[in-house]
């Protein structure tokens, strides 16, 4: 089975540009999580969805960040406008309702904002 | 609220040495406990887990025992290999509260040949 798929794997952009990160969860998984990882702050949960509905977005840093899940097999995390402090690795993870809490992570998108 | 504290790294050991990475937790309920591992350039992957007190999780020679009396879940391995070099995250979840996993800050492990 394919794991969680994220694209792009690397993104370099200039300050002020819009950035869209994409995630395809494991088929059949009901939960999808977006995380951000930096050296300074470690791994932070940004938002998570259950059955395509956002449940908790309290970790979204500010209004420049938005996330959507239009269907069970696709989610996006958008940053508009991007800033250099948004540079980080962004991970998507998914989980099914039956598992005992195990989340399956994608390979991540390394974002660099110049 | 729930939280996880793990020893800061980096931890540097020689091949075949004994490994311990300490982890303690704070939780109001009865959480499940996890160790995740992140190899260079990859996402996190589950290494082992334990869902109730006194359970022992094990995988790839690593072990951790859920100690409710000391609120700990220390990771151990008897003989480490160079290929074990990675970042290790202790984590907990409490499904009676929400669907989140609370991760520690991670401990970077370097194994020297």
Interface residues (C-beta under 8 A of the other chain):
Chain A: X4 X31 X42 X43 X45 X48 X50 X55 X56 X91 X93 X95 X100 X101 X102 X103 X104 X105 X106 X107 X108
Chain B: X32 X34 X41 X42 X43 X44 X45 X46 X49 X51 X89 X93 X95 X98 X99 X100 X101 X103 X105 X106
